Amino acid sequence: MRLRGLLLLCLTAVVLGQSALDGILAQMLNAKSEQWDVILTRNKAALNREEVVPAIRKALQLAVKGRDKEAGDLLRAIDHADWFMSEKKEYRALGQLTLATYYIQQGVPAKAGPLVDWLIETHPDLSDAFILQGHLYMESDPNRAIAMFLKAAELTPTSEGAYMGLGQAYFLVTRKADAIKAYKKVLELNPDNATARDAIRYLQDPNAGKITAATAAAGQHFQRAEELFAQGKYAEAIKEYDLAIKADVRFSKAWVYKGDAYLQLGQLERAITCYRQAIKFDGKDKQAYRFLGAALERKFAEMSKDPKDLEEAIGSYQKALELDPEYASAQQDLARALKLRDQK
């Protein structure tokens, strides 16, 4: 699973300016936690909930620099201030959940575990904490992970993340019917979730057969590859994608995302080969066609200048749109490629 959302926002857009909330947080950190509400009440007129995410961005940079305790203390203060601003009606724990997600992405679950445990102990109605707990257990104890995802779904029946986690965990323990059911629930909540749609198609493919120990192993390697990809460790991710493919050569998404990893390393030809393999095993994968088009277009622009590459890129975008006429990214890519062709 590729962890995105708030974490990506926090890591890619650091705000350097000082806000009113920054000053209030400094006061909180210089006082005992029992005094936090007094400080927040005194500064209530200056509080602005829109400053919470920028404050989390700054705090996360402390963790990036290895200053974990400072990051944890500051994020706990941010989450308390955020809760105070909701008139204590909604404890979102955005800061601490973002920090735990960061640690998971960086491959240091030992740092994430105690934080998630504390959140569950102190806020047992926080469904996102149970989702993270599920991901922490996914490889070592998938049955326990299932219990965590079920709890998250019980707390928040509209949680897309809870059902995505369930689908992955059920797959790992070879409960195919349950995995399909979970992914279908994801699509009820978000019809645009391409990963869930692809998973259902794979699981329902009569040629895929019964989930075996080999296909379950493929899923575990794929998950590990995704974590490495999220950390920017593309060469290591490729090795895990290879292990997933070795366990199940028809695992089309492993081919697609292996191509992505090669693309990140600037190895266009290898990326193109991977996308072609993905299409070979799943000719209805709109993402594979779009990514093939992007790689071919890039090859044309940066390397070959061969019109055949650009024409194939255009054809790949068109095929993606045949599969999904509402595929906005492919629409944009096709428009750009056609404009590039007209400029020749």
C-alpha positions in Angstrom: 0.0 0.0 0.0 1.3 3.4 -0.9 0.7 5.7 2.0 -0.2 9.2 0.7 -2.4 12.1 1.8 -1.4 14.3 4.7 2.1 12.7 5.0 3.0 13.5 1.4 1.7 17.1 1.9 3.8 17.5 5.1 7.0 16.2 3.5 6.7 18.2 0.3 5.6 21.6 1.3 7.5 23.0 4.4 6.2 26.4 5.6 9.0 28.5 7.0 7.0 31.5 8.3 5.9 31.8 11.9 2.2 31.6 12.7 0.2 32.6 15.8 -0.1 28.9 16.6 3.6 28.4 16.6 4.0 30.9 19.4 1.2 29.3 21.4 2.7 25.9 20.9 6.1 27.2 22.2 4.2 28.4 25.4 2.6 24.9 25.7 5.9 23.1 25.4 7.4 25.3 28.2 4.6 24.4 30.5 3.2 21.2 32.0 0.5 19.5 30.0 -2.0 20.3 32.8 -1.6 24.0 31.9 -2.2 23.6 28.2 -5.9 24.4 28.4 -5.1 27.6 30.4 -2.7 28.7 27.7 -5.1 27.9 24.9 -8.0 29.7 26.6 -5.8 32.8 27.2 -4.9 32.8 23.5 -8.3 31.6 22.1 -8.8 34.7 19.9 -5.6 34.0 18.0 -6.3 30.3 17.4 -6.9 29.2 13.8 -7.5 25.6 12.8 -6.1 26.2 9.3 -2.7 26.6 10.9 -2.7 23.0 12.2 -1.4 21.3 9.0 1.4 23.8 8.5 2.5 23.3 12.1 2.5 19.5 11.5 4.7 20.0 8.5 7.3 21.8 10.6 7.2 19.3 13.3 7.6 16.4 10.9 10.8 17.9 9.7 12.2 17.4 13.2 11.6 13.6 12.8 13.3 13.7 9.3 16.3 15.2 11.1 16.3 12.5 13.7 15.0 14.6 16.5 12.2 12.2 17.4 11.4 13.3 20.9 11.1 16.9 19.9 8.8 15.9 17.0 6.7 13.7 19.2 6.3 16.3 22.0 5.4 19.1 19.5 2.9 16.9 17.6 1.2 15.9 20.8 0.8 19.6 21.6 -0.5 20.3 18.1 -3.1 17.6 18.4 -4.3 18.9 21.8 -4.6 22.4 20.4 -6.5 21.0 17.4 -8.8 19.2 19.8 -9.3 22.4 21.8 -10.2 24.3 18.7 -13.0 21.8 18.0 -14.4 22.6 21.4 -13.1 19.2 22.4 -15.6 17.4 20.2 -13.1 15.9 17.7 -9.7 14.5 18.6 -8.2 13.8 15.2 -4.6 13.1 16.2 -3.5 14.3 12.8 0.0 15.0 14.0 0.7 11.8 15.8 -0.9 9.7 13.1 1.2 11.4 10.5 4.4 10.8 12.5 3.5 7.1 12.9 2.8 6.8 9.2 6.2 8.4 8.5 7.9 5.9 10.7 6.1 3.0 8.9 7.1 4.3 5.5 10.7 4.7 6.7 10.8 1.0 7.7 11.1 1.7 11.4 7.9 0.1 12.9 9.6 0.0 16.3 9.2 3.7 16.5 5.6 3.7 15.2 4.4 0.9 17.5 4.6 2.7 20.9 3.0 5.8 19.4 0.1 3.8 17.9 -0.3 1.8 21.1 -0.5 5.1 23.1 -3.2 6.5 20.8 -5.3 3.4 21.1 -5.0 3.3 24.8 -5.8 6.9 25.3 -8.3 7.3 22.4 -9.9 3.9 21.9 -12.5 5.4 19.4 -9.8 6.6 17.0 -10.3 4.3 14.0 -7.2 5.5 12.1 -5.0 4.3 14.9 -6.4 0.8 14.5 -5.7 1.0 10.8 -2.1 1.8 11.4 -1.9 -1.0 14.0 -3.3 -3.3 11.4 -0.5 -2.3 9.0 2.1 -2.9 11.7 0.8 -6.4 12.1 0.3 -7.1 8.4 3.4 -9.2 7.8 4.1 -10.7 11.2 0.5 -11.6 12.2 -2.1 -11.0 9.4 -4.9 -12.5 11.5 -4.3 -10.0 14.2 -4.2 -7.3 11.5 -7.6 -8.4 10.4 -8.9 -7.8 13.9 -7.5 -4.3 13.9 -9.1 -3.4 10.6 -12.4 -4.9 11.7 -12.3 -2.7 14.8 -11.5 0.4 12.6 -14.5 -0.4 10.4 -16.7 -0.9 13.4 -15.7 2.5 14.7 -16.0 4.2 11.3 -18.1 2.2 8.9 -17.3 4.7 6.1 -13.5 4.2 6.5 -12.0 3.4 3.1 -8.7 2.7 4.7 -10.1 0.0 7.0 -11.6 -2.0 4.2 -8.5 -1.6 2.0 -6.5 -3.1 4.9 -9.0 -5.9 5.3 -8.7 -6.8 1.7 -5.0 -7.0 1.8 -4.9 -9.0 5.1 -7.6 -11.4 3.9 -5.5 -12.0 0.7 -2.5 -12.8 2.8 -4.3 -15.5 4.8 -5.9 -16.9 1.5 -9.4 -15.8 2.3 -10.3 -14.9 -1.3 -14.1 -14.4 -0.9 -13.6 -12.2 2.1 -10.9 -10.2 0.3 -13.3 -9.6 -2.6 -16.0 -8.5 -0.2 -13.7 -6.0 1.5 -12.6 -4.5 -1.8 -16.2 -4.2 -3.0 -16.9 -2.3 0.1 -14.1 0.0 -0.7 -15.6 0.7 -4.1 -19.0 1.4 -2.5 -17.3 4.1 -0.5 -15.0 5.3 -3.3 -15.9 4.1 -6.9 -12.6 5.7 -8.1 -10.3 3.5 -6.1 -8.3 1.9 -8.9 -6.3 -0.4 -6.5 -9.5 -2.0 -5.1 -10.9 -2.4 -8.6 -7.7 -4.0 -9.9 -7.6 -6.3 -6.9 -11.2 -7.5 -7.5 -10.5 -8.1 -11.1 -7.4 -10.1 -10.2 -9.1 -12.2 -7.5 -12.1 -12.9 -9.8 -10.0 -13.8 -12.8 -10.7 -17.5 -13.5 -7.2 -17.9 -14.7 -5.8 -16.7 -11.3 -7.1 -19.8 -9.6 -7.2 -20.4 -5.9 -5.1 -18.3 -3.6 -2.1 -20.4 -2.7 0.9 -20.0 -0.4 2.8 -18.7 -3.5 0.2 -16.0 -4.3 0.1 -15.0 -0.7 3.8 -14.7 -0.7 3.6 -12.6 -3.8 1.3 -10.3 -1.9 3.7 -9.9 1.0 6.6 -9.1 -1.3 4.4 -6.6 -3.2 3.5 -4.9 0.0 7.1 -4.7 1.1 8.0 -3.3 -2.3 5.4 -0.6 -1.9 6.8 0.4 1.4 10.3 0.6 -0.1 9.0 2.6 -3.0 7.4 5.1 -0.7 10.8 5.5 1.1 12.4 6.3 -2.3 14.4 3.1 -2.1 13.7 2.2 -5.7 16.4 -0.4 -6.3 15.4 -2.3 -3.2 11.8 -2.1 -4.2 12.6 -3.6 -7.6 14.1 -6.7 -5.8 10.8 -7.1 -3.8 8.7 -6.7 -7.0 10.9 -9.4 -8.6 10.2 -11.7 -5.7 6.5 -11.0 -6.0 6.6 -11.8 -9.8 8.7 -14.9 -9.2 5.9 -16.2 -6.9 3.2 -15.2 -9.3 4.4 -14.2 -12.8 0.8 -13.0 -13.7 0.8 -10.4 -10.9 0.2 -7.5 -13.3 0.3 -4.7 -10.7 3.8 -5.9 -9.6 4.9 -5.4 -13.2 3.3 -2.0 -13.4 4.9 -0.7 -10.2 8.2 -2.3 -11.0 8.1 -0.2 -14.1 7.4 2.9 -11.9 10.5 2.1 -9.9 12.6 1.8 -13.0 11.1 5.1 -14.2 12.2 6.8 -11.0 15.7 5.5 -11.7 15.7 6.9 -15.2 15.8 3.5 -16.8 13.1 4.1 -19.5 13.6 0.9 -21.6 13.3 -1.3 -18.5 10.2 0.6 -17.4 8.6 0.2 -20.8 9.3 -3.5 -20.8 7.6 -3.9 -17.4 4.5 -2.0 -18.6 4.3 -4.2 -21.7 4.4 -7.3 -19.4 1.6 -5.9 -17.2 -0.6 -5.4 -20.3 0.3 -8.9 -21.5 -1.2 -10.3 -18.3 -4.0 -7.8 -17.9 -5.1 -6.1 -21.1 -7.8 -4.2 -19.2 -5.4 -2.3 -16.9 -5.9 1.3 -17.8 -3.1 2.4 -15.5 -0.6 0.2 -17.3 -1.6 1.7 -20.7 -1.3 5.2 -19.4 2.1 4.6 -17.7 3.4 3.0 -20.9 2.3 6.0 -22.8 4.1 8.3 -20.4 7.3 6.3 -20.6 7.2 6.3 -24.4 6.4 10.0 -24.6 9.4 10.7 -22.3 11.6 8.4 -24.4 10.6 10.4 -27.5 11.2 13.8 -25.8 14.5 12.9 -24.1 16.1 10.2 -26.2 14.9 8.8 -29.5 13.0 11.7 -31.2 11.5 8.8 -33.1 7.9 9.6 -34.2 6.9 6.0 -33.7 7.5 6.3 -30.0 5.2 9.3 -29.8 2.5 7.6 -31.9 2.6 4.6 -29.7 2.4 6.8 -26.6 -0.7 8.4 -28.1 -2.2 5.0 -28.9 -1.6 3.9 -25.3 -3.3 6.9 -23.9 -6.2 6.3 -26.2 -6.4 2.7 -25.1 -6.5 3.8 -21.5 -9.5 6.1 -22.4 -11.2 3.3 -24.2 -11.1 1.4 -20.9 -12.3 4.4 -18.9 -13.5 7.4 -20.9 -13.5 9.5 -17.6 -9.9 8.8 -16.9 -8.9 12.5 -16.3 -5.1 11.9 -16.1 -5.1 10.0 -19.4 -7.2 12.8 -21.0 -4.6 15.3 -20.0 -1.7 13.1 -21.2 -3.4 12.5 -24.5 -4.0 16.3 -25.1 -0.4 17.0 -24.3 1.0 14.3 -26.6 -1.3 15.4 -29.4 -0.1 19.0 -29.0 3.5 17.7 -29.1 2.8 15.9 -32.3 1.3 19.0 -33.9 4.4 21.0 -33.0 6.7 18.7 -35.0 
